[in-house]
Amino acid sequence: MATVREMEVKLNGHEKECAVRYANIEKQLDQGNAKFDKINTRFDAIDKRLWLLYPFVLVSPFLEKLFQ
């Protein structure tokens, strides 16, 4: 059976290993957030351009009747 000292050493090693893993996970999440921010910026720009099309879509039936 393991002694208290051996268990303490194992537990401390486990805690250090987990700290490294969590630091890596946090780093990957931050990188993912940066990618999503870039994608979000692109969609915002596209969304603004789409608003420019709405007047043409709404007016086109009236223009069709006008030119017939």
Residue frames as qw, qx, qy, qz and C-alpha x, y, z in Angstrom:
[[0.000, 0.889, 0.458, 0.000, 0.00, 0.00, 0.00],
 [0.393, 0.571, -0.028, 0.720, 1.28, 3.47, -0.90],
 [0.384, -0.401, -0.452, 0.698, 2.38, 5.74, 1.86],
 [0.062, 0.902, 0.330, -0.271, 1.02, 9.20, 2.41],
 [0.215, -0.671, 0.353, 0.615, 4.26, 10.69, 1.14],
 [0.302, 0.028, 0.790, 0.533, 4.11, 8.69, -2.11],
 [0.178, 0.704, 0.682, 0.084, 0.51, 9.72, -2.67],
 [0.072, -0.882, -0.092, 0.456, 1.41, 13.35, -2.05],
 [0.251, -0.428, 0.569, 0.656, 4.20, 13.18, -4.63],
 [0.247, 0.312, 0.829, 0.393, 1.85, 11.56, -7.15],
 [0.076, 0.831, 0.532, -0.143, -0.85, 14.14, -6.49],
 [0.136, -0.781, 0.143, 0.592, 1.56, 17.03, -6.88],
 [0.255, -0.174, 0.721, 0.621, 2.79, 15.59, -10.18],
 [0.189, 0.552, 0.789, 0.192, -0.79, 15.18, -11.35],
 [0.004, -0.881, -0.300, 0.367, -1.61, 18.78, -10.45],
 [0.178, -0.592, 0.405, 0.674, 1.40, 20.05, -12.41],
 [0.238, 0.111, 0.832, 0.489, 0.42, 17.95, -15.42],
 [0.120, 0.729, 0.674, -0.007, -3.15, 19.26, -15.29],
 [0.085, -0.818, -0.046, 0.568, -1.93, 22.84, -15.03],
 [0.178, -0.332, 0.620, 0.688, 0.07, 22.41, -18.23],
 [0.167, 0.367, 0.856, 0.322, -2.89, 20.82, -20.00],
 [0.039, 0.825, 0.515, -0.228, -5.30, 23.54, -18.93],
 [0.129, -0.682, 0.208, 0.689, -2.84, 26.22, -20.04],
 [0.161, -0.075, 0.763, 0.621, -2.71, 24.60, -23.49],
 [0.101, 0.600, 0.788, 0.096, -6.49, 24.37, -23.64],
 [0.043, -0.835, -0.253, 0.486, -6.80, 28.04, -22.70],
 [0.162, -0.474, 0.469, 0.727, -4.30, 28.97, -25.40],
 [0.139, 0.199, 0.847, 0.474, -6.24, 27.02, -28.04],
 [0.045, 0.750, 0.645, -0.137, -9.51, 28.64, -26.97],
 [0.084, -0.760, 0.021, 0.644, -7.95, 32.09, -27.29],
 [0.139, -0.226, 0.674, 0.689, -6.75, 31.26, -30.80],
 [0.101, 0.461, 0.851, 0.230, -10.23, 30.04, -31.70],
 [0.003, -0.813, -0.413, 0.411, -11.76, 33.26, -30.40],
 [0.102, -0.568, 0.328, 0.748, -9.42, 35.27, -32.61],
 [0.113, 0.078, 0.827, 0.546, -10.52, 33.24, -35.65],
 [0.036, 0.662, 0.748, -0.013, -14.20, 33.76, -34.83],
 [0.060, -0.758, -0.132, 0.636, -13.60, 37.50, -34.44],
 [0.085, -0.313, 0.578, 0.749, -12.15, 37.59, -37.97],
 [0.038, 0.336, 0.878, 0.338, -15.08, 35.62, -39.37],
 [0.028, -0.743, -0.582, 0.329, -17.56, 37.85, -37.54],
 [0.066, -0.617, 0.140, 0.771, -15.91, 40.96, -39.00],
 [0.046, -0.057, 0.752, 0.655, -16.23, 39.52, -42.50],
 [0.018, -0.533, -0.838, -0.116, -19.92, 38.70, -42.03],
 [0.049, -0.735, -0.335, 0.587, -20.58, 42.18, -40.69],
 [0.024, -0.430, 0.408, 0.805, -19.10, 43.66, -43.87],
 [0.023, -0.178, -0.867, -0.465, -21.20, 41.33, -46.04],
 [0.036, -0.638, -0.730, 0.242, -24.32, 42.17, -44.04],
 [0.004, -0.655, -0.066, 0.753, -23.80, 45.88, -44.65],
 [0.043, 0.221, -0.640, -0.735, -23.49, 45.26, -48.39],
 [0.001, -0.369, -0.915, -0.165, -26.68, 43.20, -48.43],
 [0.048, 0.675, 0.489, -0.551, -28.66, 46.12, -47.04],
 [0.064, 0.454, -0.323, -0.828, -27.77, 48.02, -50.21],
 [0.061, -0.076, -0.870, -0.483, -29.68, 45.46, -52.28],
 [0.098, 0.478, 0.797, -0.356, -32.99, 45.77, -50.44],
 [0.270, 0.590, 0.096, -0.755, -34.11, 49.01, -52.11],
 [0.248, 0.324, -0.681, -0.608, -33.52, 47.49, -55.55],
 [0.063, -0.178, -0.982, -0.031, -35.46, 44.37, -54.65],
 [0.132, 0.552, 0.631, -0.528, -38.36, 46.40, -53.31],
 [0.253, 0.617, -0.082, -0.741, -38.47, 48.85, -56.23],
 [0.084, -0.191, 0.832, 0.514, -37.99, 46.33, -59.05],
 [0.228, 0.479, 0.847, 0.027, -41.68, 45.25, -59.33],
 [0.160, 0.832, 0.271, -0.457, -42.73, 48.89, -59.70],
 [0.017, -0.597, 0.506, 0.622, -40.06, 49.51, -62.32],
 [0.229, 0.089, 0.915, 0.320, -41.24, 46.45, -64.25],
 [0.225, 0.701, 0.664, -0.130, -44.80, 47.79, -64.37],
 [0.029, 0.813, -0.035, -0.580, -43.54, 51.24, -65.30],
 [0.012, -0.507, 0.644, 0.572, -41.58, 50.02, -68.33],
 [0.369, 0.235, 0.889, 0.133, -44.20, 47.62, -69.72]]
